[in-house]
Amino acid sequence: MYPRKAENLFVKIPCCWSLLVVWFLIITTQFVKPHELPDQSIMFGINREIGVPEWDVNNLDYCYWPGILCSLNQTVERLDLSRHGLRGNVTLISQLKALKWLDLSNNLFYGSIPAAFGNLSELEFLDLSSNKFGNSIPLELGKLSNLRSLNLSNNMLTGKIPDELEGLVRLQDFQISGNHLNGLIPYWVGNLIDLRVLSAYENKLAGEIPDNLGSVSEIQLLNLHSNQLEGSIPGSIFANRKLQVLILTQNRLSGTIPESVGECKDLSSIRIGNNNLTGNIPKTVGNISSLTYFEADNNNLSGEIVMEFARCSNLTLLNLASNGFTGTIPPEFGGLTNLQELIFSGNTLFGDIPESILRCKNLNKLDLSSNRFNGTIPEEICNMARLQFLLLGENSMRGEIPHGIGKCIKLLELQLGRNYLTGTIPPEVGHLKNLQIALNVSFNHLDGPLPLELGKLDKLVSLDVSNNQLSGTIPQALQGMLSLIEVNFSNNLFTGPIPTFVPFQQSPISSFLGNKGLCGQPLSSPCDGDVSRENYPRKVSYKIVLAVIGSGLAVVVSVTVVVLVFMMRERREKLAKDAGIIEDDSNNRPLVTAGNVFIENLQQAIDFDAVVKATIKDSNKLSSGTFSVVYKATMPSGLVLLVRSLKSMDKTLIHHQSKMIRELERLSRLSHDNLMSPVGFLIYEDVVLLLHENMPNGTLAQLLHHFSRQPEYEADWPRRLSIANGVAEGLAFLHSLAVIHLDISSGNVLLDANFRPLVAEIEISKLLDPSKGTASISAVAGSFGYIPPEYAFTMQVTAPGNVYSYGVILLEILTTRLPVDEAFGEATDLVKWVHGASARGETPEQILDAKLSTVSFAWRKEMLAALKIALLCTDTTPAKRPKMKKVAEMLREIKQS
Ligand SMILES: *[C@@H]1O[C@H](CO)[C@@H](O)[C@H](O)[C@H]1NC(C)=O
């Protein structure tokens, strides 16, 4: 029956045969053709949208592409594209139906988060952090009922946290920090039973922390800092006793710290500063055996500092600054041997610094400033050998500064101002070789002379001894303080001349006022029989002018001029002697110990004796920088040289003479159109002189800030742009050789006959490279107004630091303003003044030099583009500044357009 029936069928209906053939063909082609993998077209589509460079599209099997993991049936389960700098449309990913793990973090994706991601029903892990996703969080994500980890941090998300996310019932890890989210923290978050991590800091979240948070979940990490949260800290967050990290800093929280905090033995970090919390610290903190970090500064907490903290033997940091605490420091704190920072400033604590504290061997910061401590400073204070910050200012401390202070060899900052300290400044302060940030003993009752040993503090930036009864002269030895930027000697009993030392002469007059008998610059009172050096040449030329105009008085005036010139010469020679430079005396010739001229056809024309003599004459002085003074030297042959005399700040330089000479010879061969390399050098005594070709157009500073002397066209915009570009090229080249410049300023940019800029003082960077340990100079280098803000903290000269200083020069070029000028008022310097322009409601025209920006539309456009670059360069965050090479590129583009 069967065969016959079939036969009949096939015989009778021929088309059935063809059907079979077609069916057979389909079956076979399925095997012959490379078989299409399930997610293949989707994966190739994704690659077309976002172009992943590592994906090898010649390999059709996407399961082998980097960042991909497939299941056995070759569906994509895991897609990791983090940190690839990718952008483009990611919606297609939502079609990878089997996806469990999706990581797109740290890319450049922008626009809305695709709502279609809500269709990835298998998804357990979703990380979209550190992109530029904007708009609100799509409600559809609430459908991801298998999701355990959701990270949307560091995007530009706005709006509220949608209630639809309530569907994420298995969520353990919920991170949405660093967005612009507002509204409340929804109550459903508290109902997520598996929640371990809630991180929503740096948003605009308001309202109260839900009081169910922590009651069902086993929350371990709660970080909500920098929002606008109100109400009190709910006790529920401690209820499950699982909390390890609590960060609520910078909100508007009020009320008291719940007693139940003591239930959480595993709590290691409590940071609740900058809120409006009140009441006492509960004694139960003593039960938190894991506590390492307790920070509650800037609240309205009160009562005594509970001794129970002493039971937290792991405590590393305790910061209770700026509250209303009173009483004394419990002596039990001496048992906290792990303590590194103890910060109690800005309370009303009194009594002694307990002797027991000296047992805290790991303490590196003791900040008790602005309290009412009225004891003495313990002689053994430096038993805490790791101390870097000893801040005791603004108290009522009595007694003397202990001699033992010299043993705190790691100290970076010593603040003792506004106390009732008596006696002298002990010479042992000179042992504090690492002191960098400040030495402040102002507003005390100290007397006696300044110890010469202060001169050994060659890293110190700020010295304030004002408002005491200190007497005697300001010692010459203080010239050893090579890093000094800020000094204050005012309101003491000092007498005699102010030493000639750049940081002194550059200080405001107020730093020296109110003394018994100080004289000399910067004060206007000249020292006995002396005349102010800077003013003289000007007075002379004024008199010469008078002489020419007033014909009748000619003879009298010429006599005056002769007398004055004679007096001036005498004074200069005295100055030279004071400064340790040997006298220009023909029968006492300087002893040149080494010297060379690298360029053959200059060798005949350069006379070393004439070079040395030129540097002794003040009238030859052209400019003075942080590290060197530049003189003009005319050779007997008629050749004019620039001679850069290194300030004899670094004696070690001399001890490495042969190394230095090698370095100089190498430098002379380092040729770049925009770098000024030496043509020779010579060394006598401990003075190093570097010889350079003459630069007839002076410095960029002179071009910009002595405008009236120049014809207008000399500083027009195209010339300025070309100078800005040249300086950038020079610095970029320097950075490409891993050389960091130590003192970038417009005074260190020289202009040749064609106004080509040459960056000078590169040899200083090479010779005094602090990172190589060849020099003892401070890392805090540079000229006032050009020093990047971070140097004060990092003490490290860096390439981004150079970019900042360059940015200041670019701003000078654009605005024709000085980097530091009283005209900036509150802004204090050019950078802050420019950055604050838009906040002040000012237009670019009020910033740019209008003499140039209003000349033509094209000039204005170019200046605006350059202003943008200058703003980037002077960003406070070093990491955000462009590289020098990039800066040069951007300027080149402006120039070419
Ligand atoms: C030195 O300390 C006093 C008291 O704290 C303070 O007023 C003064 O400004 C400080 N000096 C400097 C230079 O910071």
The ligand as a Gaussian input file, in Angstrom:
#p B3LYP/6-31G(d) Opt

LIG

0 1
 C       50.590000      83.746000      59.966000
 O       49.665000      83.360000      60.943000
 C       48.754000      84.386000      61.338000
 C       47.922000      83.814000      62.449000
 O       47.337000      82.623000      62.047000
 C       47.914000      84.807000      60.157000
 O       47.053000      85.835000      60.510000
 C       48.850000      85.251000      59.047000
 O       48.089000      85.554000      57.881000
 C       49.843000      84.160000      58.699000
 N       50.781000      84.656000      57.728000
 C       50.810000      84.202000      56.469000
 C       51.856000      84.773000      55.583000
 O       50.051000      83.373000      56.046000

